[in-house]
Amino acid sequence: MRNTSEIWTGEASSYDRARPTPPPVLLDLLTQVIQTPRPTLVVDLGSGTGLSTALWGQRAEHVIGIEPNADMRQVAIHNSRGHPYAAAIEYREGVAHQTGLPDGCADIVTAAQSFHWMEPTATLAEIARILRPGGAFAAYDYEWPPVLNWELEQVYQEVDQRFDELLQARGLAQNLPRWSKSEHLERMRKSGHFRFTREVLLHHVEQGDSARFLEMIMTNAYSHQFKLKTITEQEIGFDRLRSAALQCIGSEPIPWYFSYQLRIGIK
């Protein structure tokens, strides 16, 4: 994860502006499942700019975000300074399979839109080590992109398919090791670390205009390859996506409908 995290260098501000925050009901659900209304410690792995970490400040006594990328971590720290529950929020440098935290210290461990970047065997072992008995691990991801407009999404799918084709053809995919999100739950089950697992679907609504949409789309592997000039905007037809966003969304914010897949494991 440390090497992979380099793709976010220089992207932290855009990521923080464009990406969604988790649905607030997530906190209610997880604290109810473990019957702990106010967790002593929540650990957020791959915490990025803190979008998935800071919301725990009002609910947990202490929340620690573990993030290997310095740029992402610095934005998170900067944002936390003005947070009303700043005293409860902490960010540390580290990777998911080596957190440096004590055994059995956490009530809840989360991985928000990040577990697919983590080598699962070592990461799940580390999660099990730092979770207390009866604690919960939650790996959750939102469907990409959000539901906005079918014509815009159709263009995005075509652009994204072309991008993936070029990644494969140029041998670039091996430089971005990822594990399929669709197999998260099965990996958790097979790991032997959890006595109970299940998947839950959650939904969330935010607002955004075409500028936010394009910025969000760029906060993935696109931007990294564009900077390296291994793949260009012209090759994947990104101009088509830009035009479609302006036509289908425009400059006025509209509702963005996010669906989240939440996988829960109870130690």
VOPAGU-2260 file (C-alpha; in pm, 1 decimal, decimal comma):
REM VOPAGU-2260
SITE   aa  ch    i         X         Y         Z
SITE  MET   A    0       0,0       0,0       0,0
SITE  ARG   A    1     289,4     237,3      65,9
SITE  ASN   A    2     403,1     226,4    -299,2
SITE  THR   A    3      50,5     238,6    -438,8
SITE  SER   A    4     -27,9     541,5    -225,0
SITE  GLU   A    5     211,2     748,3    -435,4
SITE  ILE   A    6     -61,0     792,2    -697,6
SITE  TRP   A    7    -234,9    1029,3    -453,3
SITE  THR   A    8      63,4    1262,1    -419,2
SITE  GLY   A    9     -49,1    1601,8    -543,8
SITE  GLU   A   10    -414,7    1493,0    -553,4
SITE  ALA   A   11    -513,8    1545,8    -190,8
SITE  SER   A   12    -690,5    1881,7    -226,1
SITE  SER   A   13    -893,0    1765,5    -526,7
SITE  TYR   A   14    -978,0    1439,9    -352,1
SITE  ASP   A   15   -1098,3    1625,0     -44,2
SITE  ARG   A   16   -1316,5    1863,1    -246,8
SITE  ALA   A   17   -1470,6    1611,7    -484,0
SITE  ARG   A   18   -1512,4    1281,7    -302,7
SITE  PRO   A   19   -1824,1    1211,8     -91,1
SITE  THR   A   20   -1845,5    1172,9     283,3
SITE  PRO   A   21   -1983,8     845,0     423,5
SITE  PRO   A   22   -2355,3     824,0     506,1
SITE  PRO   A   23   -2412,1     926,7     872,3
SITE  VAL   A   24   -2627,7     617,0     929,5
SITE  LEU   A   25   -2307,0     412,8     905,0
SITE  LEU   A   26   -2212,2     524,0    1255,5
SITE  ASP   A   27   -2552,2     429,2    1396,9
SITE  LEU   A   28   -2541,3      89,5    1230,0
SITE  LEU   A   29   -2190,8      -8,4    1339,9
SITE  THR   A   30   -2228,1     109,1    1699,6
SITE  GLN   A   31   -2558,6     -76,7    1729,2
SITE  VAL   A   32   -2415,6    -398,2    1583,1
SITE  ILE   A   33   -2143,0    -410,2    1849,7
SITE  GLN   A   34   -2375,9    -269,7    2119,3
SITE  THR   A   35   -2133,6      12,2    2196,9
SITE  PRO   A   36   -2300,8     353,0    2155,4
SITE  ARG   A   37   -1974,6     538,7    2221,9
SITE  PRO   A   38   -1669,5     339,3    2107,6
SITE  THR   A   39   -1345,6     390,7    2296,0
SITE  LEU   A   40   -1138,7     368,9    1975,9
SITE  VAL   A   41   -1218,5     360,5    1604,6
SITE  VAL   A   42    -933,4     298,1    1359,5
SITE  ASP   A   43    -976,7     410,4     997,8
SITE  LEU   A   44    -735,7     238,6     756,6
SITE  GLY   A   45    -634,4     422,6     440,2
SITE  SER   A   46    -793,5     733,6     586,7
SITE  GLY   A   47    -691,4     967,2     304,4
SITE  THR   A   48    -792,5    1327,6     371,3
SITE  GLY   A   49   -1005,4    1226,0     667,7
SITE  LEU   A   50   -1346,7    1222,1     498,1
SITE  SER   A   51   -1415,0     881,2     654,8
SITE  THR   A   52   -1235,4     956,5     982,0
SITE  ALA   A   53   -1347,4    1294,7    1108,6
SITE  LEU   A   54   -1715,9    1203,1    1125,6
SITE  TRP   A   55   -1629,8     963,1    1410,8
SITE  GLY   A   56   -1506,6    1254,2    1623,1
SITE  GLN   A   57   -1854,2    1322,7    1756,8
SITE  ARG   A   58   -1928,1     957,6    1831,3
SITE  ALA   A   59   -1606,5     791,0    1951,9
SITE  GLU   A   60   -1381,1     884,3    2240,9
SITE  HIS   A   61   -1086,4     856,6    2003,4
SITE  VAL   A   62   -1047,4     792,5    1629,9
SITE  ILE   A   63    -715,9     725,8    1457,7
SITE  GLY   A   64    -671,1     753,8    1081,2
SITE  ILE   A   65    -385,3     546,8     938,4
SITE  GLU   A   66    -260,7     685,6     605,7
SITE  PRO   A   67      70,3     622,9     421,0
SITE  ASN   A   68      53,1     919,2     182,5
SITE  ALA   A   69     197,6    1238,8     330,1
SITE  ASP   A   70      -6,3    1476,6     110,5
SITE  MET   A   71    -335,2    1311,2     200,1
SITE  ARG   A   72    -241,8    1298,3     567,0
SITE  GLN   A   73    -144,7    1667,3     578,2
SITE  VAL   A   74    -481,1    1774,3     434,3
SITE  ALA   A   75    -654,5    1556,3     694,9
SITE  ILE   A   76    -452,2    1712,8     976,7
SITE  HIS   A   77    -520,5    2062,5     844,4
SITE  ASN   A   78    -895,0    1994,9     825,5
SITE  SER   A   79    -903,5    1851,3    1176,7
SITE  ARG   A   80    -771,7    2174,8    1329,3
SITE  GLY   A   81   -1105,2    2343,7    1275,8
SITE  HIS   A   82   -1316,9    2040,8    1363,0
SITE  PRO   A   83   -1545,0    2081,9    1667,7
SITE  TYR   A   84   -1420,8    1743,7    1799,1
SITE  ALA   A   85   -1056,4    1791,9    1703,5
SITE  ALA   A   86    -935,0    1657,0    2038,6
SITE  ALA   A   87   -1077,4    1314,6    1953,7
SITE  ILE   A   88    -923,3    1292,0    1604,3
SITE  GLU   A   89    -569,1    1176,5    1528,8
SITE  TYR   A   90    -381,9    1087,1    1209,9
SITE  ARG   A   91     -75,1     867,0    1190,7
SITE  GLU   A   92     159,6     756,8     917,5
SITE  GLY   A   93     134,5     384,8     856,8
SITE  VAL   A   94       4,7     103,4     642,7
SITE  ALA   A   95    -294,8    -119,9     697,8
SITE  HIS   A   96     -98,0    -437,8     765,7
SITE  GLN   A   97     138,4    -266,7    1011,4
SITE  THR   A   98     -54,4     -12,9    1218,0
SITE  GLY   A   99     174,8     -18,1    1521,6
SITE  LEU   A  100    -130,7     -20,9    1750,1
SITE  PRO   A  101    -166,0    -247,1    2057,6
SITE  ASP   A  102    -348,0    -580,3    2053,2
SITE  GLY   A  103    -723,9    -562,7    2109,3
SITE  CYS   A  104    -735,1    -183,6    2132,3
SITE  ALA   A  105   -1012,9    -102,5    1882,5
SITE  ASP   A  106   -1389,6    -136,5    1902,0
SITE  ILE   A  107   -1427,9     -67,4    1528,9
SITE  VAL   A  108   -1187,4     -76,0    1234,5
SITE  THR   A  109   -1296,8      72,3     902,8
SITE  ALA   A  110   -1161,4      81,1     548,2
SITE  ALA   A  111   -1352,7     332,6     337,6
SITE  GLN   A  112   -1300,6     305,1     -39,1
SITE  SER   A  113    -954,6     169,8      40,0
SITE  PHE   A  114    -958,1    -204,5     117,4
SITE  HIS   A  115    -907,5    -292,4    -250,5
SITE  TRP   A  116    -562,1    -129,3    -232,4
SITE  MET   A  117    -455,6    -347,2      62,6
SITE  GLU   A  118    -300,0    -693,8      48,7
SITE  PRO   A  119    -588,3    -877,2     214,5
SITE  THR   A  120    -418,6   -1163,9     402,1
SITE  ALA   A  121    -176,7    -950,0     601,9
SITE  THR   A  122    -428,9    -668,6     642,0
SITE  LEU   A  123    -705,2    -891,6     779,3
SITE  ALA   A  124    -459,3   -1049,4    1022,0
SITE  GLU   A  125    -362,0    -703,9    1147,3
SITE  ILE   A  126    -725,0    -597,7    1176,5
SITE  ALA   A  127    -803,5    -908,1    1381,4
SITE  ARG   A  128    -503,5    -836,2    1603,9
SITE  ILE   A  129    -605,9    -480,4    1691,7
SITE  LEU   A  130    -980,5    -551,1    1725,8
SITE  ARG   A  131   -1117,1    -643,9    2065,5
SITE  PRO   A  132   -1335,4    -956,1    2089,9
SITE  GLY   A  133   -1680,3    -857,5    1966,6
SITE  GLY   A  134   -1542,7    -561,4    1774,4
SITE  ALA   A  135   -1633,0    -494,3    1411,1
SITE  PHE   A  136   -1440,2    -449,7    1089,1
SITE  ALA   A  137   -1625,3    -255,5     820,2
SITE  ALA   A  138   -1499,6    -237,8     461,2
SITE  TYR   A  139   -1723,1     -10,8     255,9
SITE  ASP   A  140   -1718,0     130,0     -95,6
SITE  TYR   A  141   -1948,1     345,8    -302,3
SITE  GLU   A  142   -2057,6     262,1    -653,0
SITE  TRP   A  143   -1860,7     461,8    -908,6
SITE  PRO   A  144   -1977,4     698,6   -1044,9
SITE  PRO   A  145   -2287,2     808,8    -848,8
SITE  VAL   A  146   -2624,1     798,0   -1022,9
SITE  LEU   A  147   -2661,1    1128,8   -1206,1
SITE  ASN   A  148   -2760,0    1097,6   -1569,4
SITE  TRP   A  149   -2763,7     785,8   -1787,1
SITE  GLU   A  150   -2616,3     955,2   -2093,4
SITE  LEU   A  151   -2326,3    1095,4   -1892,7
SITE  GLU   A  152   -2263,1     756,7   -1733,1
SITE  GLN   A  153   -2266,4     587,6   -2072,9
SITE  VAL   A  154   -1989,6     819,6   -2193,9
SITE  TYR   A  155   -1796,4     759,4   -1871,8
SITE  GLN   A  156   -1819,1     382,5   -1918,8
SITE  GLU   A  157   -1677,6     411,6   -2270,2
SITE  VAL   A  158   -1393,3     637,4   -2156,5
SITE  ASP   A  159   -1314,7     413,5   -1860,5
SITE  GLN   A  160   -1313,0     100,1   -2075,3
SITE  ARG   A  161   -1064,1     262,5   -2311,6
SITE  PHE   A  162    -847,4     361,0   -2016,7
SITE  ASP   A  163    -845,4       2,8   -1881,0
SITE  GLU   A  164    -760,2    -131,7   -2226,2
SITE  LEU   A  165    -458,5      96,3   -2247,8
SITE  LEU   A  166    -348,4       4,4   -1894,5
SITE  GLN   A  167    -348,0    -361,7   -1992,8
SITE  ALA   A  168    -192,9    -311,8   -2337,5
SITE  ARG   A  169      95,9    -105,5   -2199,1
SITE  GLY   A  170     162,7    -325,9   -1896,1
SITE  LEU   A  171      67,0     -47,6   -1657,5
SITE  ALA   A  172    -194,7    -241,5   -1460,6
SITE  GLN   A  173      74,2    -433,0   -1272,5
SITE  ASN   A  174     195,8    -102,9   -1128,7
SITE  LEU   A  175    -141,2     -52,2    -957,2
SITE  PRO   A  176    -208,7    -374,5    -763,9
SITE  ARG   A  177    -572,9    -393,3    -658,5
SITE  TRP   A  178    -797,9    -664,1    -520,6
SITE  SER   A  179   -1153,6    -702,4    -647,2
SITE  LYS   A  180   -1414,1    -529,8    -434,0
SITE  SER   A  181   -1666,9    -799,2    -522,2
SITE  GLU   A  182   -1457,4   -1051,3    -327,9
SITE  HIS   A  183   -1414,0    -849,8      -8,0
SITE  LEU   A  184   -1682,9   -1037,4     184,5
SITE  GLU   A  185   -1563,4   -1380,6      74,0
SITE  ARG   A  186   -1206,5   -1298,3     173,2
SITE  MET   A  187   -1327,4   -1187,2     515,0
SITE  ARG   A  188   -1520,8   -1511,4     556,4
SITE  LYS   A  189   -1234,1   -1731,3     445,5
SITE  SER   A  190    -978,7   -1552,6     661,5
SITE  GLY   A  191   -1105,1   -1726,6     975,4
SITE  HIS   A  192   -1073,9   -1405,0    1176,5
SITE  PHE   A  193   -1445,8   -1330,4    1204,3
SITE  ARG   A  194   -1723,5   -1533,4    1366,4
SITE  PHE   A  195   -1993,0   -1344,4    1175,1
SITE  THR   A  196   -1996,2   -1162,5     841,5
SITE  ARG   A  197   -2259,9    -999,9     626,1
SITE  GLU   A  198   -2311,8    -735,0     361,7
SITE  VAL   A  199   -2539,9    -432,2     394,6
SITE  LEU   A  200   -2639,8    -171,9     135,6
SITE  LEU   A  201   -2655,1     194,2     233,7
SITE  HIS   A  202   -2750,1     506,5      40,4
SITE  HIS   A  203   -2642,2     866,9      56,9
SITE  VAL   A  204   -2724,2    1189,0    -130,6
SITE  GLU   A  205   -2492,1    1481,8    -197,4
SITE  GLN   A  206   -2498,8    1776,2    -437,1
SITE  GLY   A  207   -2256,5    1856,2    -716,1
SITE  ASP   A  208   -2212,0    2033,8   -1048,4
SITE  SER   A  209   -2016,7    1937,6   -1360,4
SITE  ALA   A  210   -1691,3    2081,1   -1222,9
SITE  ARG   A  211   -1711,9    1860,4    -915,6
SITE  PHE   A  212   -1796,4    1558,1   -1128,1
SITE  LEU   A  213   -1491,5    1604,4   -1350,3
SITE  GLU   A  214   -1268,2    1668,9   -1051,0
SITE  MET   A  215   -1397,1    1353,7    -882,7
SITE  ILE   A  216   -1335,5    1143,8   -1194,0
SITE  MET   A  217    -979,3    1271,4   -1206,3
SITE  THR   A  218    -913,3    1160,9    -847,6
SITE  ASN   A  219    -836,3     806,7    -955,3
SITE  ALA   A  220    -573,0     643,3   -1173,6
SITE  TYR   A  221    -652,5     881,9   -1462,4
SITE  SER   A  222    -468,3    1177,1   -1314,3
SITE  HIS   A  223    -164,1     967,9   -1224,5
SITE  GLN   A  224    -123,5     833,0   -1577,9
SITE  PHE   A  225    -187,8    1173,3   -1733,0
SITE  LYS   A  226      90,7    1324,9   -1521,2
SITE  LEU   A  227     329,8    1045,6   -1622,2
SITE  LYS   A  228     214,5    1084,5   -1985,3
SITE  THR   A  229     180,6     705,8   -2009,3
SITE  ILE   A  230    -180,2     761,7   -2117,2
SITE  THR   A  231    -318,8    1090,7   -2247,1
SITE  GLU   A  232    -657,8    1256,7   -2221,6
SITE  GLN   A  233    -687,7    1247,5   -2599,5
SITE  GLU   A  234    -633,6     871,3   -2615,8
SITE  ILE   A  235    -926,4     791,8   -2389,5
SITE  GLY   A  236   -1154,6    1066,2   -2519,6
SITE  PHE   A  237   -1170,1    1260,9   -2196,2
SITE  ASP   A  238   -1287,7    1565,5   -2391,3
SITE  ARG   A  239   -1611,3    1374,1   -2465,9
SITE  LEU   A  240   -1663,0    1318,9   -2095,2
SITE  ARG   A  241   -1598,2    1684,2   -2021,8
SITE  SER   A  242   -1853,4    1792,7   -2283,1
SITE  ALA   A  243   -2109,5    1539,8   -2159,3
SITE  ALA   A  244   -2071,0    1662,3   -1800,2
SITE  LEU   A  245   -2126,7    2022,3   -1901,5
SITE  GLN   A  246   -2431,1    1928,8   -2108,0
SITE  CYS   A  247   -2591,5    1683,4   -1863,3
SITE  ILE   A  248   -2515,4    1858,3   -1532,7
SITE  GLY   A  249   -2403,2    2212,7   -1603,8
SITE  SER   A  250   -2292,5    2468,4   -1347,4
SITE  GLU   A  251   -2582,6    2427,7   -1104,1
SITE  PRO   A  252   -2556,5    2149,7    -840,7
SITE  ILE   A  253   -2792,8    1855,4    -872,7
SITE  PRO   A  254   -2846,9    1555,9    -640,5
SITE  TRP   A  255   -2585,5    1280,4    -656,6
SITE  TYR   A  256   -2713,6     940,5    -547,4
SITE  PHE   A  257   -2448,7     717,1    -391,6
SITE  SER   A  258   -2497,2     349,7    -307,0
SITE  TYR   A  259   -2255,4     192,6     -59,1
SITE  GLN   A  260   -2165,5    -171,8     -15,9
SITE  LEU   A  261   -2079,0    -231,9     347,3
SITE  ARG   A  262   -1913,6    -559,8     451,2
SITE  ILE   A  263   -1911,5    -626,6     823,2
SITE  GLY   A  264   -1700,8    -878,4    1012,6
SITE  ILE   A  265   -1740,3    -940,2    1388,1
SITE  LYS   A  266   -1433,5   -1073,8    1564,2
